[in-house]
Amino acid sequence: MQPSFGCATPGKPTIRAFAVRNGAAKIVMECVIETKASMILQFIDGLRGDLQVTFEEGTSAAWLYDLLKPHVTKLVVCDPRKNAAMREGNQNDKIDARRLAELLRLNHLNPVYHGEHGLRSLKELVRSYLTITKDLGRVMSRVKAIYRSWAIPCTGKQFYAPRHRAEWLGKITEPGVRRRAEFYYQQLDALRTVRQQVRRELFRGKETPGLETTLPRFRRSVRSVPPYCWVFCRPRTVSAPSGSCGPTADWASRHRAAPITVRSTGSSNE
């Protein structure tokens, strides 16, 4: 039986455009479907043959992958940043669906990994931590902008500390502006509390079902390393302490950073 190559494009939040090609690259079906699990599965079940489906990585990619995986022969979540052909000529949902179906037939797509769910909870914690950290930086910039707008020197980070806030707020003479700064400080405290909670769950792994996270005590302050990857820290060039004849391997090995590892404890779907 001839294989079918289907494609779904994001479109609007409530609808998706589908295009189906056969092995001869001919369009055999096109439709626009509401983004509901029952409607999408009804459309997929109506197709015959070895069905291969692709769609672009996006906000609902994980949901759509879990929905379609048991019902198709091959499922590819492609990287939209590497589809140069998608940016040529006119663009709309129907045209994009046709192009993606053709690229799937030619095997010219760059897949994005969507596999087992063993690390999904940990990845969501990482996304939460990064998002909260960005929001915290934005609020800190707003607080600093208030003092700068009133020509108040605010170098360093002293004006962020709770014990110095009353002193710094007293420098703002305008009541409305001072009240706005107080709101920003409240938001800053709330984000710091939430970030500390997420950081504890992320680095200790106590609140992540089925996962145990082991982090080095020596490099506990590293914040930019994604803890869901195997990361080995390359030691910097280390010189021996003063008084010795030169670098010694024994002394340097004692000051190397331990690797950051994440291992599953058995509840993943592997």
C-alpha positions as CSV (number, residue, x, y, z in Angstrom):
1,M,0.0,0.0,0.0
2,Q,1.3,3.4,-0.9
3,P,2.5,5.6,2.0
4,S,0.9,8.9,2.8
5,F,2.7,12.0,4.0
6,G,0.7,14.3,6.2
7,C,1.4,17.6,7.7
8,A,-0.2,19.8,10.3
9,T,0.6,23.5,10.7
10,P,-0.1,25.5,13.9
11,G,-2.3,28.1,12.3
12,K,-4.6,29.9,14.8
13,P,-4.8,28.6,18.4
14,T,-8.1,26.9,17.7
15,I,-7.6,25.4,14.2
16,R,-4.9,23.5,12.3
17,A,-4.4,23.1,8.5
18,F,-3.6,19.5,7.3
19,A,-2.3,18.5,3.9
20,V,-1.8,14.9,2.7
21,R,0.4,13.7,-0.2
22,N,0.8,10.2,-1.6
23,G,4.0,8.5,-2.6
24,A,3.8,10.2,-6.0
25,A,3.9,13.7,-4.4
26,K,0.3,14.4,-5.3
27,I,-2.0,16.2,-3.0
28,V,-4.8,13.9,-2.1
29,M,-6.5,15.7,0.8
30,E,-6.5,19.1,2.4
31,C,-8.6,20.3,5.3
32,V,-8.8,22.7,8.3
33,I,-9.6,21.0,11.6
34,E,-10.4,22.4,15.0
35,T,-7.7,21.8,17.6
36,K,-9.5,19.1,19.5
37,A,-8.1,15.6,20.2
38,S,-11.3,13.9,19.0
39,M,-11.4,15.8,15.7
40,I,-7.7,15.2,14.9
41,L,-7.9,11.5,15.7
42,Q,-11.0,11.1,13.6
43,F,-9.2,12.7,10.6
44,I,-6.1,10.5,11.2
45,D,-8.1,7.3,11.5
46,G,-9.7,8.0,8.1
47,L,-6.4,7.8,6.3
48,R,-5.2,4.5,4.9
49,G,-1.7,3.1,4.3
50,D,1.6,3.8,6.1
51,L,1.0,7.3,7.4
52,Q,3.9,9.6,8.1
53,V,3.1,12.9,9.8
54,T,5.2,16.0,10.6
55,F,4.5,19.3,12.2
56,E,6.7,22.1,13.5
57,E,8.0,22.5,17.0
58,G,5.8,24.9,19.0
59,T,3.9,25.5,22.2
60,S,1.6,22.5,21.6
61,A,4.1,20.2,20.0
62,A,4.5,17.9,23.1
63,W,0.7,17.5,23.3
64,L,0.3,16.8,19.6
65,Y,3.2,14.3,19.7
66,D,1.7,12.3,22.5
67,L,-1.7,12.3,20.7
68,L,-0.5,11.2,17.3
69,K,2.4,8.8,18.1
70,P,0.3,5.6,18.6
71,H,-1.7,6.2,15.4
72,V,0.9,6.8,12.8
73,T,3.9,4.9,11.3
74,K,6.4,7.7,11.6
75,L,6.1,11.0,13.4
76,V,8.6,13.9,12.9
77,V,8.6,17.1,14.9
78,C,10.7,19.4,12.7
79,D,12.7,22.5,13.6
80,P,11.1,25.5,11.9
81,R,14.4,27.5,12.1
82,K,16.1,25.1,9.7
83,N,13.4,25.0,7.1
84,A,14.7,27.5,4.6
85,A,12.2,26.5,2.0
86,M,9.3,27.5,4.2
87,R,10.4,31.2,4.0
88,E,10.3,31.5,0.3
89,G,7.3,32.9,-1.7
90,N,3.8,33.3,-0.3
91,Q,3.0,32.0,3.1
92,N,-0.2,30.8,4.7
93,D,-1.4,27.7,6.5
94,K,-2.4,25.8,3.4
95,I,0.9,26.6,1.6
96,D,3.0,25.8,4.6
97,A,1.2,22.4,5.1
98,R,1.9,21.5,1.5
99,R,5.5,22.4,1.7
100,L,6.1,20.5,5.0
101,A,4.4,17.4,3.5
102,E,6.7,17.6,0.5
103,L,9.8,18.0,2.7
104,L,8.7,15.0,4.8
105,R,8.4,12.9,1.6
106,L,11.9,13.9,0.5
107,N,13.3,13.4,4.0
108,H,14.6,16.9,4.2
109,L,13.4,17.8,7.7
110,N,15.6,18.4,10.8
111,P,13.8,16.5,13.7
112,V,13.5,17.8,17.2
113,Y,13.7,15.1,19.8
114,H,10.4,14.1,21.5
115,G,10.9,10.7,23.2
116,E,10.4,9.1,26.5
117,H,8.8,11.1,29.4
118,G,11.4,10.3,32.0
119,L,12.9,13.8,32.1
120,R,9.9,15.8,31.2
121,S,9.2,16.9,34.8
122,L,12.7,17.9,35.2
123,K,12.7,19.9,32.0
124,E,9.6,21.7,33.1
125,L,11.4,22.7,36.3
126,V,14.3,24.0,34.3
127,R,11.9,26.1,32.1
128,S,10.3,27.5,35.2
129,Y,13.6,28.4,36.8
130,L,14.8,30.2,33.7
131,T,11.6,32.1,33.2
132,I,11.4,33.2,36.8
133,T,15.1,34.3,36.6
134,K,14.3,36.4,33.6
135,D,11.3,38.0,35.3
136,L,13.4,38.7,38.3
137,G,16.0,40.5,36.2
138,R,13.3,42.6,34.6
139,V,11.9,43.7,37.9
140,M,15.4,44.6,39.2
141,S,15.9,46.7,36.1
142,R,12.6,48.5,36.7
143,V,13.6,49.3,40.3
144,K,16.9,50.7,39.2
145,A,15.3,52.7,36.4
146,I,13.1,54.5,39.0
147,Y,16.1,55.8,40.9
148,R,17.9,56.8,37.7
149,S,14.9,58.7,36.5
150,W,15.1,60.9,39.6
151,A,18.9,61.4,39.3
152,I,19.6,59.2,42.4
153,P,22.9,57.4,42.2
154,C,22.3,53.7,42.6
155,T,25.5,51.8,41.9
156,G,25.9,48.3,43.3
157,K,23.1,46.2,44.7
158,Q,22.5,47.8,48.1
159,F,19.2,49.3,47.1
160,Y,17.8,45.8,46.5
161,A,18.5,44.5,50.0
162,P,15.4,44.6,52.3
163,R,17.3,46.2,55.3
164,H,18.3,49.2,53.2
165,R,15.0,49.8,51.4
166,A,13.5,52.3,53.8
167,E,16.6,54.4,53.4
168,W,16.5,54.3,49.6
169,L,12.7,54.8,49.4
170,G,13.2,57.9,51.5
171,K,15.3,59.5,48.8
172,I,12.2,59.5,46.5
173,T,10.3,62.7,47.2
174,E,7.3,62.0,44.9
175,P,4.7,59.9,46.8
176,G,3.3,58.2,43.6
177,V,6.8,57.2,42.4
178,R,7.7,55.9,45.9
179,R,4.6,53.8,46.0
180,R,5.4,52.4,42.6
181,A,8.9,51.4,43.9
182,E,7.3,49.7,46.9
183,F,5.1,47.6,44.5
184,Y,8.2,46.6,42.6
185,Y,10.0,45.6,45.8
186,Q,7.0,43.4,46.7
187,Q,7.2,41.7,43.3
188,L,10.9,41.3,43.7
189,D,10.5,39.5,47.1
190,A,7.8,37.2,45.7
191,L,9.9,36.2,42.7
192,R,12.9,35.6,44.9
193,T,10.9,33.3,47.1
194,V,9.5,31.3,44.2
195,R,12.9,31.0,42.5
196,Q,14.4,29.6,45.7
197,Q,11.6,27.0,45.9
198,V,12.1,26.0,42.3
199,R,15.9,25.9,42.7
200,R,15.6,23.6,45.7
201,E,13.3,21.2,43.8
202,L,15.5,21.4,40.7
203,F,18.9,20.8,42.3
204,R,17.8,18.3,45.0
205,G,15.3,16.4,43.0
206,K,13.1,15.7,46.0
207,E,9.9,17.0,44.4
208,T,10.5,15.4,41.0
209,P,8.8,12.0,40.9
210,G,11.1,9.2,39.7
211,L,14.2,11.3,39.4
212,E,17.2,11.8,41.6
213,T,19.5,14.7,40.9
214,T,23.1,14.8,42.1
215,L,24.9,18.1,41.9
216,P,28.5,18.9,42.9
217,R,28.9,20.7,46.2
218,F,32.0,22.4,44.8
219,R,30.1,24.1,41.9
220,R,26.8,24.6,43.6
221,S,26.7,28.3,42.5
222,V,26.6,27.4,38.8
223,R,23.1,28.6,37.6
224,S,23.3,28.5,33.8
225,V,24.0,24.8,33.4
226,P,20.9,22.8,32.4
227,P,20.7,20.0,35.1
228,Y,18.9,17.6,32.8
229,C,22.1,17.0,30.7
230,W,25.2,15.1,31.3
231,V,27.7,17.9,31.9
232,F,31.4,17.4,32.6
233,C,33.2,20.6,33.7
234,R,36.6,20.9,32.0
235,P,39.2,22.0,34.7
236,R,41.0,25.2,34.0
237,T,44.8,25.3,33.9
238,V,45.8,25.0,37.5
239,S,49.2,26.0,38.8
240,A,50.7,24.4,41.9
241,P,50.8,26.3,45.2
242,S,53.6,28.7,45.8
243,G,56.8,27.0,47.0
244,S,56.5,23.9,44.8
245,C,58.6,23.1,41.8
246,G,55.8,23.3,39.3
247,P,52.3,22.0,38.5
248,T,51.5,18.7,40.2
249,A,48.8,16.3,38.9
250,D,47.8,15.3,42.4
251,W,47.1,18.8,43.5
252,A,45.3,19.8,40.4
253,S,43.1,16.7,40.5
254,R,41.9,17.6,44.0
255,H,40.6,20.9,42.7
256,R,38.6,19.7,39.7
257,A,34.9,20.2,39.6
258,A,32.8,17.1,39.8
259,P,30.4,16.3,36.9
260,I,26.8,17.2,37.1
261,T,24.7,14.1,36.6
262,V,21.1,13.2,36.4
263,R,20.0,9.6,36.8
264,S,16.5,8.0,36.7
265,T,15.3,5.9,39.6
266,G,12.9,3.7,37.7
267,S,9.7,5.5,37.0
268,S,10.5,6.6,33.5
269,N,8.8,5.0,30.5
270,E,12.0,3.5,29.2
